[in-house]
Amino acid sequence: MIVHHGEHGWNAPTRLRELVEGINRVPELSSLVPDFEIIVDDLVKQPDEELKRRPLPLFPKIVLWLLRDARTIQRFYEHLLAWSEELSRLSRESPEDAATVMNS
């Protein structure tokens, strides 16, 4: 599984075999390369409410939000209000985790 937080979303193949360069040039090795689908959690495509609904503790949810939005200050500010309740709760319930978030 890949948790992707790139700026423009995941656009690479999701099958392992498609990610191995040159496999078609050496057909003898083809049977040695596993072929499975990679699960991609593309955070860029997840709206705030979807991240909030995940069955995770509060701190990991906030970390996912920061991975998604803290790349640019504008995007961070655009979503800050949506996460204000969660940030406030984190600061009350776990000041150490809140400090980690604020220092990131």
Gaussian input, Z-matrix of N, CA and C with variables (Angstrom, degrees):
# hf/3-21g

backbone

0 1
 N
 C     1     B1
 C     2     B2     1     A1
 N     3     B3     2     A2     1     D1
 C     4     B4     3     A3     2     D2
 C     5     B5     4     A4     3     D3
 N     6     B6     5     A5     4     D4
 C     7     B7     6     A6     5     D5
 C     8     B8     7     A7     6     D6
 N     9     B9     8     A8     7     D7
 C    10    B10     9     A9     8     D8
 C    11    B11    10    A10     9     D9
 N    12    B12    11    A11    10    D10
 C    13    B13    12    A12    11    D11
 C    14    B14    13    A13    12    D12
 N    15    B15    14    A14    13    D13
 C    16    B16    15    A15    14    D14
 C    17    B17    16    A16    15    D15
 N    18    B18    17    A17    16    D16
 C    19    B19    18    A18    17    D17
 C    20    B20    19    A19    18    D18
 N    21    B21    20    A20    19    D19
 C    22    B22    21    A21    20    D20
 C    23    B23    22    A22    21    D21
 N    24    B24    23    A23    22    D22
 C    25    B25    24    A24    23    D23
 C    26    B26    25    A25    24    D24
 N    27    B27    26    A26    25    D25
 C    28    B28    27    A27    26    D26
 C    29    B29    28    A28    27    D27
 N    30    B30    29    A29    28    D28
 C    31    B31    30    A30    29    D29
 C    32    B32    31    A31    30    D30
 N    33    B33    32    A32    31    D31
 C    34    B34    33    A33    32    D32
 C    35    B35    34    A34    33    D33
 N    36    B36    35    A35    34    D34
 C    37    B37    36    A36    35    D35
 C    38    B38    37    A37    36    D36
 N    39    B39    38    A38    37    D37
 C    40    B40    39    A39    38    D38
 C    41    B41    40    A40    39    D39
 N    42    B42    41    A41    40    D40
 C    43    B43    42    A42    41    D41
 C    44    B44    43    A43    42    D42
 N    45    B45    44    A44    43    D43
 C    46    B46    45    A45    44    D44
 C    47    B47    46    A46    45    D45
 N    48    B48    47    A47    46    D46
 C    49    B49    48    A48    47    D47
 C    50    B50    49    A49    48    D48
 N    51    B51    50    A50    49    D49
 C    52    B52    51    A51    50    D50
 C    53    B53    52    A52    51    D51
 N    54    B54    53    A53    52    D52
 C    55    B55    54    A54    53    D53
 C    56    B56    55    A55    54    D54
 N    57    B57    56    A56    55    D55
 C    58    B58    57    A57    56    D56
 C    59    B59    58    A58    57    D57
 N    60    B60    59    A59    58    D58
 C    61    B61    60    A60    59    D59
 C    62    B62    61    A61    60    D60
 N    63    B63    62    A62    61    D61
 C    64    B64    63    A63    62    D62
 C    65    B65    64    A64    63    D63
 N    66    B66    65    A65    64    D64
 C    67    B67    66    A66    65    D65
 C    68    B68    67    A67    66    D66
 N    69    B69    68    A68    67    D67
 C    70    B70    69    A69    68    D68
 C    71    B71    70    A70    69    D69
 N    72    B72    71    A71    70    D70
 C    73    B73    72    A72    71    D71
 C    74    B74    73    A73    72    D72
 N    75    B75    74    A74    73    D73
 C    76    B76    75    A75    74    D74
 C    77    B77    76    A76    75    D75
 N    78    B78    77    A77    76    D76
 C    79    B79    78    A78    77    D77
 C    80    B80    79    A79    78    D78
 N    81    B81    80    A80    79    D79
 C    82    B82    81    A81    80    D80
 C    83    B83    82    A82    81    D81
 N    84    B84    83    A83    82    D82
 C    85    B85    84    A84    83    D83
 C    86    B86    85    A85    84    D84
 N    87    B87    86    A86    85    D85
 C    88    B88    87    A87    86    D86
 C    89    B89    88    A88    87    D87
 N    90    B90    89    A89    88    D88
 C    91    B91    90    A90    89    D89
 C    92    B92    91    A91    90    D90
 N    93    B93    92    A92    91    D91
 C    94    B94    93    A93    92    D92
 C    95    B95    94    A94    93    D93
 N    96    B96    95    A95    94    D94
 C    97    B97    96    A96    95    D95
 C    98    B98    97    A97    96    D96
 N    99    B99    98    A98    97    D97
 C   100   B100    99    A99    98    D98
 C   101   B101   100   A100    99    D99
 N   102   B102   101   A101   100   D100
 C   103   B103   102   A102   101   D101
 C   104   B104   103   A103   102   D102
 N   105   B105   104   A104   103   D103
 C   106   B106   105   A105   104   D104
 C   107   B107   106   A106   105   D105
 N   108   B108   107   A107   106   D106
 C   109   B109   108   A108   107   D107
 C   110   B110   109   A109   108   D108
 N   111   B111   110   A110   109   D109
 C   112   B112   111   A111   110   D110
 C   113   B113   112   A112   111   D111
 N   114   B114   113   A113   112   D112
 C   115   B115   114   A114   113   D113
 C   116   B116   115   A115   114   D114
 N   117   B117   116   A116   115   D115
 C   118   B118   117   A117   116   D116
 C   119   B119   118   A118   117   D117
 N   120   B120   119   A119   118   D118
 C   121   B121   120   A120   119   D119
 C   122   B122   121   A121   120   D120
 N   123   B123   122   A122   121   D121
 C   124   B124   123   A123   122   D122
 C   125   B125   124   A124   123   D123
 N   126   B126   125   A125   124   D124
 C   127   B127   126   A126   125   D125
 C   128   B128   127   A127   126   D126
 N   129   B129   128   A128   127   D127
 C   130   B130   129   A129   128   D128
 C   131   B131   130   A130   129   D129
 N   132   B132   131   A131   130   D130
 C   133   B133   132   A132   131   D131
 C   134   B134   133   A133   132   D132
 N   135   B135   134   A134   133   D133
 C   136   B136   135   A135   134   D134
 C   137   B137   136   A136   135   D135
 N   138   B138   137   A137   136   D136
 C   139   B139   138   A138   137   D137
 C   140   B140   139   A139   138   D138
 N   141   B141   140   A140   139   D139
 C   142   B142   141   A141   140   D140
 C   143   B143   142   A142   141   D141
 N   144   B144   143   A143   142   D142
 C   145   B145   144   A144   143   D143
 C   146   B146   145   A145   144   D144
 N   147   B147   146   A146   145   D145
 C   148   B148   147   A147   146   D146
 C   149   B149   148   A148   147   D147
 N   150   B150   149   A149   148   D148
 C   151   B151   150   A150   149   D149
 C   152   B152   151   A151   150   D150
 N   153   B153   152   A152   151   D151
 C   154   B154   153   A153   152   D152
 C   155   B155   154   A154   153   D153
 N   156   B156   155   A155   154   D154
 C   157   B157   156   A156   155   D155
 C   158   B158   157   A157   156   D156
 N   159   B159   158   A158   157   D157
 C   160   B160   159   A159   158   D158
 C   161   B161   160   A160   159   D159
 N   162   B162   161   A161   160   D160
 C   163   B163   162   A162   161   D161
 C   164   B164   163   A163   162   D162
 N   165   B165   164   A164   163   D163
 C   166   B166   165   A165   164   D164
 C   167   B167   166   A166   165   D165
 N   168   B168   167   A167   166   D166
 C   169   B169   168   A168   167   D167
 C   170   B170   169   A169   168   D168
 N   171   B171   170   A170   169   D169
 C   172   B172   171   A171   170   D170
 C   173   B173   172   A172   171   D171
 N   174   B174   173   A173   172   D172
 C   175   B175   174   A174   173   D173
 C   176   B176   175   A175   174   D174
 N   177   B177   176   A176   175   D175
 C   178   B178   177   A177   176   D176
 C   179   B179   178   A178   177   D177
 N   180   B180   179   A179   178   D178
 C   181   B181   180   A180   179   D179
 C   182   B182   181   A181   180   D180
 N   183   B183   182   A182   181   D181
 C   184   B184   183   A183   182   D182
 C   185   B185   184   A184   183   D183
 N   186   B186   185   A185   184   D184
 C   187   B187   186   A186   185   D185
 C   188   B188   187   A187   186   D186
 N   189   B189   188   A188   187   D187
 C   190   B190   189   A189   188   D188
 C   191   B191   190   A190   189   D189
 N   192   B192   191   A191   190   D190
 C   193   B193   192   A192   191   D191
 C   194   B194   193   A193   192   D192
 N   195   B195   194   A194   193   D193
 C   196   B196   195   A195   194   D194
 C   197   B197   196   A196   195   D195
 N   198   B198   197   A197   196   D196
 C   199   B199   198   A198   197   D197
 C   200   B200   199   A199   198   D198
 N   201   B201   200   A200   199   D199
 C   202   B202   201   A201   200   D200
 C   203   B203   202   A202   201   D201
 N   204   B204   203   A203   202   D202
 C   205   B205   204   A204   203   D203
 C   206   B206   205   A205   204   D204
 N   207   B207   206   A206   205   D205
 C   208   B208   207   A207   206   D206
 C   209   B209   208   A208   207   D207
 N   210   B210   209   A209   208   D208
 C   211   B211   210   A210   209   D209
 C   212   B212   211   A211   210   D210
 N   213   B213   212   A212   211   D211
 C   214   B214   213   A213   212   D212
 C   215   B215   214   A214   213   D213
 N   216   B216   215   A215   214   D214
 C   217   B217   216   A216   215   D215
 C   218   B218   217   A217   216   D216
 N   219   B219   218   A218   217   D217
 C   220   B220   219   A219   218   D218
 C   221   B221   220   A220   219   D219
 N   222   B222   221   A221   220   D220
 C   223   B223   222   A222   221   D221
 C   224   B224   223   A223   222   D222
 N   225   B225   224   A224   223   D223
 C   226   B226   225   A225   224   D224
 C   227   B227   226   A226   225   D225
 N   228   B228   227   A227   226   D226
 C   229   B229   228   A228   227   D227
 C   230   B230   229   A229   228   D228
 N   231   B231   230   A230   229   D229
 C   232   B232   231   A231   230   D230
 C   233   B233   232   A232   231   D231
 N   234   B234   233   A233   232   D232
 C   235   B235   234   A234   233   D233
 C   236   B236   235   A235   234   D234
 N   237   B237   236   A236   235   D235
 C   238   B238   237   A237   236   D236
 C   239   B239   238   A238   237   D237
 N   240   B240   239   A239   238   D238
 C   241   B241   240   A240   239   D239
 C   242   B242   241   A241   240   D240
 N   243   B243   242   A242   241   D241
 C   244   B244   243   A243   242   D242
 C   245   B245   244   A244   243   D243
 N   246   B246   245   A245   244   D244
 C   247   B247   246   A246   245   D245
 C   248   B248   247   A247   246   D246
 N   249   B249   248   A248   247   D247
 C   250   B250   249   A249   248   D248
 C   251   B251   250   A250   249   D249
 N   252   B252   251   A251   250   D250
 C   253   B253   252   A252   251   D251
 C   254   B254   253   A253   252   D252
 N   255   B255   254   A254   253   D253
 C   256   B256   255   A255   254   D254
 C   257   B257   256   A256   255   D255
 N   258   B258   257   A257   256   D256
 C   259   B259   258   A258   257   D257
 C   260   B260   259   A259   258   D258
 N   261   B261   260   A260   259   D259
 C   262   B262   261   A261   260   D260
 C   263   B263   262   A262   261   D261
 N   264   B264   263   A263   262   D262
 C   265   B265   264   A264   263   D263
 C   266   B266   265   A265   264   D264
 N   267   B267   266   A266   265   D265
 C   268   B268   267   A267   266   D266
 C   269   B269   268   A268   267   D267
 N   270   B270   269   A269   268   D268
 C   271   B271   270   A270   269   D269
 C   272   B272   271   A271   270   D270
 N   273   B273   272   A272   271   D271
 C   274   B274   273   A273   272   D272
 C   275   B275   274   A274   273   D273
 N   276   B276   275   A275   274   D274
 C   277   B277   276   A276   275   D275
 C   278   B278   277   A277   276   D276
 N   279   B279   278   A278   277   D277
 C   280   B280   279   A279   278   D278
 C   281   B281   280   A280   279   D279
 N   282   B282   281   A281   280   D280
 C   283   B283   282   A282   281   D281
 C   284   B284   283   A283   282   D282
 N   285   B285   284   A284   283   D283
 C   286   B286   285   A285   284   D284
 C   287   B287   286   A286   285   D285
 N   288   B288   287   A287   286   D286
 C   289   B289   288   A288   287   D287
 C   290   B290   289   A289   288   D288
 N   291   B291   290   A290   289   D289
 C   292   B292   291   A291   290   D290
 C   293   B293   292   A292   291   D291
 N   294   B294   293   A293   292   D292
 C   295   B295   294   A294   293   D293
 C   296   B296   295   A295   294   D294
 N   297   B297   296   A296   295   D295
 C   298   B298   297   A297   296   D296
 C   299   B299   298   A298   297   D297
 N   300   B300   299   A299   298   D298
 C   301   B301   300   A300   299   D299
 C   302   B302   301   A301   300   D300
 N   303   B303   302   A302   301   D301
 C   304   B304   303   A303   302   D302
 C   305   B305   304   A304   303   D303
 N   306   B306   305   A305   304   D304
 C   307   B307   306   A306   305   D305
 C   308   B308   307   A307   306   D306
 N   309   B309   308   A308   307   D307
 C   310   B310   309   A309   308   D308
 C   311   B311   310   A310   309   D309

   B1=1.4566
   B2=1.5201
   B3=1.3152
   B4=1.4559
   B5=1.5201
   B6=1.3279
   B7=1.4578
   B8=1.5195
   B9=1.3227
   B10=1.4585
   B11=1.5241
   B12=1.3190
   B13=1.4617
   B14=1.5248
   B15=1.3304
   B16=1.4557
   B17=1.5221
   B18=1.2920
   B19=1.4560
   B20=1.5309
   B21=1.3263
   B22=1.4636
   B23=1.5199
   B24=1.2710
   B25=1.4552
   B26=1.5190
   B27=1.3223
   B28=1.4634
   B29=1.5227
   B30=1.3326
   B31=1.4560
   B32=1.5327
   B33=1.3002
   B34=1.4646
   B35=1.5271
   B36=1.3202
   B37=1.4705
   B38=1.5278
   B39=1.3029
   B40=1.4680
   B41=1.5241
   B42=1.3243
   B43=1.4620
   B44=1.5214
   B45=1.3118
   B46=1.4604
   B47=1.5201
   B48=1.2940
   B49=1.4719
   B50=1.5339
   B51=1.3142
   B52=1.4698
   B53=1.5326
   B54=1.3130
   B55=1.4639
   B56=1.5308
   B57=1.3339
   B58=1.4625
   B59=1.5245
   B60=1.3103
   B61=1.4669
   B62=1.5258
   B63=1.3195
   B64=1.4548
   B65=1.5053
   B66=1.3261
   B67=1.4626
   B68=1.5327
   B69=1.3182
   B70=1.4728
   B71=1.5244
   B72=1.3184
   B73=1.4701
   B74=1.5253
   B75=1.3239
   B76=1.4738
   B77=1.5333
   B78=1.3217
   B79=1.4651
   B80=1.5272
   B81=1.3459
   B82=1.4623
   B83=1.5240
   B84=1.3150
   B85=1.4599
   B86=1.5344
   B87=1.2976
   B88=1.4622
   B89=1.5271
   B90=1.3240
   B91=1.4707
   B92=1.5271
   B93=1.3215
   B94=1.4666
   B95=1.5265
   B96=1.3212
   B97=1.4626
   B98=1.5229
   B99=1.3043
   B100=1.4665
   B101=1.5287
   B102=1.2924
   B103=1.4557
   B104=1.5139
   B105=1.3073
   B106=1.4515
   B107=1.5190
   B108=1.3014
   B109=1.4592
   B110=1.5253
   B111=1.2966
   B112=1.4636
   B113=1.5241
   B114=1.3066
   B115=1.4627
   B116=1.5206
   B117=1.3262
   B118=1.4578
   B119=1.5243
   B120=1.3147
   B121=1.4602
   B122=1.5255
   B123=1.3199
   B124=1.4587
   B125=1.5318
   B126=1.3148
   B127=1.4576
   B128=1.5205
   B129=1.3219
   B130=1.4630
   B131=1.5261
   B132=1.3144
   B133=1.4650
   B134=1.5279
   B135=1.3210
   B136=1.4671
   B137=1.5245
   B138=1.3328
   B139=1.4721
   B140=1.5319
   B141=1.3051
   B142=1.4670
   B143=1.5225
   B144=1.3179
   B145=1.4703
   B146=1.5220
   B147=1.3137
   B148=1.4643
   B149=1.5308
   B150=1.3191
   B151=1.4736
   B152=1.5207
   B153=1.3132
   B154=1.4684
   B155=1.5225
   B156=1.3215
   B157=1.4788
   B158=1.5174
   B159=1.2853
   B160=1.4706
   B161=1.5340
   B162=1.3265
   B163=1.4647
   B164=1.5325
   B165=1.3182
   B166=1.4597
   B167=1.5169
   B168=1.3249
   B169=1.4589
   B170=1.5319
   B171=1.3067
   B172=1.4658
   B173=1.5300
   B174=1.3141
   B175=1.4644
   B176=1.5330
   B177=1.3403
   B178=1.4703
   B179=1.5315
   B180=1.3291
   B181=1.4680
   B182=1.5237
   B183=1.3171
   B184=1.4658
   B185=1.5241
   B186=1.3226
   B187=1.4669
   B188=1.5300
   B189=1.3304
   B190=1.4650
   B191=1.5249
   B192=1.3326
   B193=1.4679
   B194=1.5303
   B195=1.3313
   B196=1.4724
   B197=1.5236
   B198=1.3169
   B199=1.4628
   B200=1.5237
   B201=1.3213
   B202=1.4578
   B203=1.5265
   B204=1.3418
   B205=1.4647
   B206=1.5150
   B207=1.3102
   B208=1.4732
   B209=1.5240
   B210=1.3152
   B211=1.4654
   B212=1.5244
   B213=1.3450
   B214=1.4650
   B215=1.5209
   B216=1.3025
   B217=1.4669
   B218=1.5165
   B219=1.3307
   B220=1.4642
   B221=1.5161
   B222=1.3208
   B223=1.4751
   B224=1.5267
   B225=1.3161
   B226=1.4662
   B227=1.5269
   B228=1.3260
   B229=1.4670
   B230=1.5229
   B231=1.3255
   B232=1.4619
   B233=1.5238
   B234=1.3231
   B235=1.4648
   B236=1.5355
   B237=1.2917
   B238=1.4689
   B239=1.5190
   B240=1.2997
   B241=1.4623
   B242=1.5277
   B243=1.3194
   B244=1.4676
   B245=1.5282
   B246=1.3346
   B247=1.4648
   B248=1.5245
   B249=1.3198
   B250=1.4687
   B251=1.5284
   B252=1.3215
   B253=1.4692
   B254=1.5276
   B255=1.3253
   B256=1.4654
   B257=1.5329
   B258=1.3264
   B259=1.4716
   B260=1.5200
   B261=1.3075
   B262=1.4673
   B263=1.5245
   B264=1.3241
   B265=1.4709
   B266=1.5211
   B267=1.3315
   B268=1.4637
   B269=1.5279
   B270=1.3179
   B271=1.4760
   B272=1.5273
   B273=1.3344
   B274=1.4735
   B275=1.5232
   B276=1.3297
   B277=1.4554
   B278=1.5283
   B279=1.3234
   B280=1.4570
   B281=1.5254
   B282=1.3337
   B283=1.4614
   B284=1.5339
   B285=1.3359
   B286=1.4661
   B287=1.5280
   B288=1.3390
   B289=1.4666
   B290=1.5229
   B291=1.3176
   B292=1.4660
   B293=1.5350
   B294=1.3129
   B295=1.4606
   B296=1.5292
   B297=1.3221
   B298=1.4675
   B299=1.5195
   B300=1.3059
   B301=1.4704
   B302=1.5220
   B303=1.2951
   B304=1.4744
   B305=1.5211
   B306=1.3128
   B307=1.4682
   B308=1.5152
   B309=1.3255
   B310=1.4721
   B311=1.4991
   A1=108.44
   A2=115.34
   A3=122.14
   A4=107.98
   A5=116.52
   A6=121.43
   A7=105.33
   A8=115.42
   A9=121.11
   A10=110.14
   A11=115.49
   A12=119.07
   A13=111.05
   A14=115.13
   A15=120.18
   A16=111.06
   A17=115.31
   A18=121.62
   A19=113.57
   A20=117.60
   A21=119.83
   A22=114.14
   A23=118.57
   A24=120.07
   A25=112.33
   A26=114.83
   A27=122.48
   A28=109.31
   A29=116.76
   A30=119.54
   A31=112.11
   A32=117.43
   A33=122.30
   A34=108.98
   A35=117.23
   A36=119.53
   A37=111.28
   A38=114.89
   A39=119.85
   A40=112.18
   A41=117.25
   A42=121.44
   A43=107.54
   A44=116.89
   A45=121.50
   A46=111.59
   A47=117.72
   A48=121.67
   A49=110.86
   A50=117.72
   A51=121.66
   A52=111.92
   A53=116.97
   A54=120.74
   A55=113.12
   A56=117.38
   A57=121.29
   A58=108.76
   A59=115.71
   A60=120.32
   A61=110.95
   A62=116.18
   A63=122.21
   A64=115.40
   A65=118.43
   A66=119.93
   A67=111.12
   A68=117.43
   A69=120.70
   A70=112.03
   A71=117.64
   A72=120.58
   A73=112.13
   A74=117.11
   A75=121.20
   A76=107.60
   A77=116.99
   A78=120.35
   A79=114.06
   A80=117.13
   A81=119.88
   A82=111.95
   A83=117.37
   A84=121.36
   A85=112.94
   A86=116.40
   A87=121.18
   A88=112.97
   A89=116.14
   A90=118.98
   A91=112.57
   A92=117.96
   A93=121.57
   A94=113.07
   A95=116.60
   A96=120.52
   A97=108.77
   A98=117.09
   A99=119.30
   A100=110.20
   A101=115.46
   A102=119.86
   A103=108.32
   A104=115.37
   A105=120.06
   A106=109.05
   A107=113.97
   A108=119.11
   A109=109.63
   A110=114.92
   A111=121.54
   A112=107.84
   A113=116.11
   A114=120.30
   A115=107.39
   A116=116.01
   A117=121.08
   A118=108.47
   A119=115.86
   A120=121.81
   A121=106.01
   A122=116.29
   A123=122.23
   A124=108.97
   A125=115.63
   A126=120.88
   A127=112.94
   A128=117.55
   A129=121.00
   A130=110.94
   A131=116.79
   A132=120.94
   A133=113.02
   A134=117.17
   A135=120.99
   A136=110.66
   A137=117.83
   A138=119.68
   A139=111.10
   A140=115.82
   A141=121.61
   A142=112.07
   A143=116.98
   A144=120.17
   A145=111.84
   A146=116.81
   A147=119.86
   A148=110.60
   A149=117.21
   A150=120.12
   A151=110.66
   A152=116.62
   A153=120.51
   A154=112.37
   A155=117.73
   A156=121.20
   A157=113.68
   A158=118.02
   A159=119.69
   A160=110.63
   A161=116.51
   A162=120.16
   A163=111.29
   A164=115.06
   A165=122.55
   A166=109.23
   A167=117.23
   A168=119.29
   A169=109.79
   A170=115.67
   A171=122.06
   A172=113.18
   A173=117.72
   A174=120.52
   A175=112.60
   A176=120.19
   A177=118.85
   A178=113.21
   A179=118.24
   A180=120.01
   A181=110.74
   A182=116.43
   A183=120.56
   A184=110.18
   A185=117.07
   A186=120.53
   A187=110.03
   A188=118.12
   A189=120.57
   A190=110.72
   A191=116.45
   A192=120.18
   A193=110.35
   A194=116.66
   A195=120.03
   A196=111.54
   A197=117.53
   A198=119.86
   A199=110.34
   A200=115.90
   A201=120.69
   A202=112.42
   A203=118.04
   A204=120.51
   A205=116.76
   A206=119.38
   A207=119.93
   A208=113.13
   A209=117.63
   A210=121.38
   A211=110.94
   A212=116.34
   A213=120.30
   A214=109.03
   A215=115.43
   A216=120.31
   A217=111.41
   A218=117.30
   A219=120.30
   A220=111.41
   A221=117.35
   A222=120.46
   A223=110.73
   A224=116.03
   A225=120.33
   A226=110.59
   A227=116.87
   A228=120.82
   A229=112.41
   A230=117.62
   A231=121.40
   A232=111.83
   A233=117.49
   A234=121.06
   A235=113.31
   A236=116.64
   A237=120.39
   A238=111.99
   A239=117.72
   A240=120.55
   A241=111.27
   A242=116.67
   A243=120.30
   A244=111.98
   A245=117.19
   A246=121.68
   A247=112.63
   A248=117.72
   A249=120.49
   A250=112.72
   A251=117.38
   A252=119.79
   A253=110.89
   A254=116.35
   A255=120.85
   A256=110.82
   A257=116.90
   A258=120.38
   A259=111.04
   A260=116.37
   A261=120.73
   A262=110.90
   A263=116.00
   A264=120.62
   A265=110.92
   A266=116.95
   A267=120.26
   A268=110.48
   A269=117.36
   A270=119.54
   A271=111.62
   A272=116.88
   A273=120.12
   A274=111.71
   A275=116.10
   A276=121.34
   A277=113.71
   A278=116.60
   A279=119.77
   A280=110.85
   A281=115.94
   A282=119.99
   A283=113.56
   A284=117.11
   A285=119.73
   A286=110.90
   A287=116.18
   A288=119.48
   A289=110.62
   A290=116.99
   A291=120.48
   A292=109.83
   A293=117.26
   A294=120.92
   A295=110.96
   A296=116.41
   A297=120.63
   A298=109.73
   A299=117.24
   A300=121.56
   A301=110.45
   A302=117.30
   A303=120.65
   A304=111.82
   A305=117.74
   A306=120.83
   A307=112.67
   A308=117.26
   A309=120.33
   A310=111.85
   D1=139.39
   D2=178.05
   D3=-118.34
   D4=128.35
   D5=170.21
   D6=-97.53
   D7=108.13
   D8=-174.73
   D9=-102.26
   D10=129.12
   D11=178.29
   D12=-130.58
   D13=31.72
   D14=176.47
   D15=-67.17
   D16=160.70
   D17=-173.69
   D18=-62.96
   D19=-34.37
   D20=-173.13
   D21=-113.70
   D22=9.91
   D23=179.76
   D24=86.70
   D25=164.03
   D26=-177.31
   D27=-73.91
   D28=128.30
   D29=177.17
   D30=-133.59
   D31=11.88
   D32=177.50
   D33=-90.04
   D34=165.88
   D35=176.90
   D36=-59.27
   D37=158.31
   D38=177.95
   D39=-113.85
   D40=10.01
   D41=173.70
   D42=-109.89
   D43=132.72
   D44=-177.45
   D45=-56.53
   D46=-43.83
   D47=-178.38
   D48=-57.62
   D49=-35.80
   D50=-179.59
   D51=-72.45
   D52=-18.83
   D53=-179.57
   D54=-88.42
   D55=-13.99
   D56=-178.62
   D57=-87.02
   D58=109.29
   D59=-178.42
   D60=-70.34
   D61=140.25
   D62=173.87
   D63=82.09
   D64=2.62
   D65=-176.70
   D66=-61.91
   D67=-30.44
   D68=179.73
   D69=-74.30
   D70=-20.78
   D71=179.49
   D72=-81.24
   D73=-19.47
   D74=179.76
   D75=-127.40
   D76=77.38
   D77=-175.50
   D78=-59.00
   D79=-25.27
   D80=179.78
   D81=-63.68
   D82=-26.97
   D83=-179.29
   D84=-87.62
   D85=-11.17
   D86=-175.72
   D87=-54.44
   D88=-41.55
   D89=-177.95
   D90=-70.41
   D91=-14.25
   D92=-179.90
   D93=-88.82
   D94=-11.10
   D95=-179.02
   D96=-95.83
   D97=116.70
   D98=178.35
   D99=-60.11
   D100=147.88
   D101=177.79
   D102=-122.29
   D103=100.77
   D104=177.44
   D105=-140.98
   D106=158.97
   D107=179.75
   D108=-84.38
   D109=136.61
   D110=177.67
   D111=-91.39
   D112=129.55
   D113=176.56
   D114=-83.06
   D115=123.90
   D116=-178.55
   D117=-114.21
   D118=119.06
   D119=172.95
   D120=-93.73
   D121=94.30
   D122=-175.12
   D123=-87.95
   D124=95.47
   D125=-174.51
   D126=-61.49
   D127=-31.73
   D128=-178.41
   D129=-59.44
   D130=-30.00
   D131=-177.61
   D132=-90.07
   D133=0.95
   D134=-177.23
   D135=-97.73
   D136=121.50
   D137=175.93
   D138=-71.97
   D139=163.20
   D140=-178.68
   D141=-51.46
   D142=-48.95
   D143=-176.07
   D144=-62.31
   D145=-33.96
   D146=178.62
   D147=-68.08
   D148=-41.86
   D149=176.93
   D150=-63.83
   D151=-39.98
   D152=-179.48
   D153=-66.27
   D154=-30.08
   D155=-178.69
   D156=-79.41
   D157=-8.77
   D158=-178.26
   D159=-62.38
   D160=142.90
   D161=-178.52
   D162=-79.81
   D163=66.02
   D164=-179.09
   D165=-128.21
   D166=157.72
   D167=170.41
   D168=-63.19
   D169=164.76
   D170=-174.44
   D171=-59.42
   D172=-47.00
   D173=-176.50
   D174=-59.19
   D175=-48.67
   D176=177.36
   D177=-61.38
   D178=-34.76
   D179=176.50
   D180=-61.26
   D181=-44.26
   D182=179.69
   D183=-66.06
   D184=-37.92
   D185=177.61
   D186=-62.00
   D187=-41.68
   D188=177.64
   D189=-62.44
   D190=-41.89
   D191=176.94
   D192=-60.14
   D193=-45.55
   D194=-179.84
   D195=-64.93
   D196=-39.82
   D197=176.11
   D198=-59.15
   D199=-39.99
   D200=-178.73
   D201=-71.55
   D202=-41.89
   D203=-166.72
   D204=-112.84
   D205=-18.20
   D206=-172.86
   D207=-77.89
   D208=-1.72
   D209=178.03
   D210=-61.94
   D211=-38.56
   D212=177.66
   D213=-126.92
   D214=139.25
   D215=-177.06
   D216=-63.16
   D217=-35.46
   D218=179.98
   D219=-63.00
   D220=-47.13
   D221=178.98
   D222=-64.87
   D223=-39.39
   D224=177.42
   D225=-58.17
   D226=-49.45
   D227=179.97
   D228=-65.39
   D229=-34.50
   D230=179.26
   D231=-61.99
   D232=-29.34
   D233=-176.02
   D234=-109.60
   D235=-0.39
   D236=-177.16
   D237=-61.41
   D238=-44.49
   D239=-179.90
   D240=-61.48
   D241=-39.02
   D242=179.51
   D243=-62.59
   D244=-25.74
   D245=-177.61
   D246=-105.71
   D247=5.69
   D248=-175.08
   D249=-62.49
   D250=-39.20
   D251=179.31
   D252=-64.10
   D253=-42.84
   D254=179.60
   D255=-66.12
   D256=-40.82
   D257=178.34
   D258=-64.69
   D259=-41.44
   D260=178.15
   D261=-63.06
   D262=-44.08
   D263=178.48
   D264=-63.43
   D265=-41.20
   D266=179.09
   D267=-62.66
   D268=-40.73
   D269=-179.06
   D270=-66.17
   D271=-30.92
   D272=177.23
   D273=-77.08
   D274=-44.97
   D275=-171.69
   D276=-84.88
   D277=-28.73
   D278=-176.90
   D279=-149.59
   D280=77.95
   D281=-177.31
   D282=-56.37
   D283=-32.09
   D284=179.48
   D285=-65.50
   D286=-43.38
   D287=178.06
   D288=-67.37
   D289=-38.44
   D290=178.28
   D291=-62.37
   D292=-40.05
   D293=177.59
   D294=-63.23
   D295=-38.69
   D296=177.01
   D297=-61.92
   D298=-44.19
   D299=178.90
   D300=-62.56
   D301=-43.85
   D302=-176.87
   D303=-70.28
   D304=-25.93
   D305=-179.86
   D306=-88.83
   D307=-3.27
   D308=-177.93
   D309=-78.35

